[in-house]
Amino acid sequence: SWAASGGYRGQNGDLQSRLSALCRQRGRQSCQEEALAACLRLEPEHAPALMAVGEALAGQGALSEAIAHYRRAYAADPGHVNNLSNYGLFLSEIKCDFQRAE
């Protein structure tokens, strides 16, 4: 799409991350993927986008890739409460690694 491709001035990672959330809410998976990819092109260590990609990958069963994105999101912003919470839930529910989740 025009917005996800960077077709206007003032574009930043936060804007693309918000667009991806809107697309997800509306059930438009390809739009969400495009916006997340655009966000990460602009800001490769954008923690919320990395977390969203991790969640999408986990939902598709791509656990190794999901873990890599969760870890990058955590490294990019270790104090972000949502990152910590989501990664902990992923470890406890998907991987059943309760010790690391604590």
N, C-alpha and C positions, 0 to 999 in steps of 0.2 A: 504494500500500500504506500501511498504518497507520504503519509506521516511517518511510518516506520522506516522508510528509506532515507529520511533526513531531508525531505523536500522543503524545509522552511528554516528560517533563521532563528537563532535562540534555542535550538534543540539541545537537550541535555539528558543524561541518564535517568534522572528522576521523572522527567516527563514521559519517557518511554516506559519506565517501570509502572507508572500510573495507568498509561494506556494499556499495558498488558493485563493489569488487574481488571480494568473495565471490560476488556475482551473476554477474560476468563469468566466474569460474572454473567456475560451475555452468551456464554457457550461457544465462543468463536475461537477455537483452538489455534487455527492457523494465524489469526490476527495476534493472539497472545504470543505465539512462538516468534513471529516477525518482530514484535515490539521488544521482546526480551533479547533477541539477537541484536537489534539496533542499540539497545541500552548497553549491552556488553561490548559492542564495538566502540561506543563512545567512552564508556567507563568500565574497563575489564574487571575491576574489583568492586563493582557496585553490589554491596552485600544483599539488599532485598531481591535484586534480580537473580543473583547466584542462588539464593534460597528458593526462589520460585522455580528456577530450572531444576534444582535438586528435587523439589516436591513433584514436579511433572515427571521427572525420570523415575522416581520411586514409584509413582502411580503406574508407570509403564513396565515396572519390574526390572528396570536397569539399575540394580542396586549399587554396583561398583561406581558407575558414573554419578549416581545420586550422592553417594558418600563423598566423592571428590568435590562436588559442588557445595555440599553442606560444609565441608572443611574449609573451602575457599571463602565461603560467606562468613564463617566464624573467624577466620584469620583476618579478613578485611575489616571486621567490626566485632571484636570479641565481647564488647559490652552490650550489644544489641539484644534485648530481652527476647524478642521474637525468634532471632536466630538460635539462641541457646535453647529455648523451649521447643522449637520445631525439630532441631537436631536431636535433642534428648528424646522426644516422642518417637522420632524415626528409629533411633537406636533401640528403644524399649519395645516398640510395637512390631517393627518390620524385622529387625535383626535380632531381637531378644537379647541384646547386650546390656543388661540391667546395670552391671557394675560401671561401665563407661557412661551410661546415661545419667548416673548420679553425679 
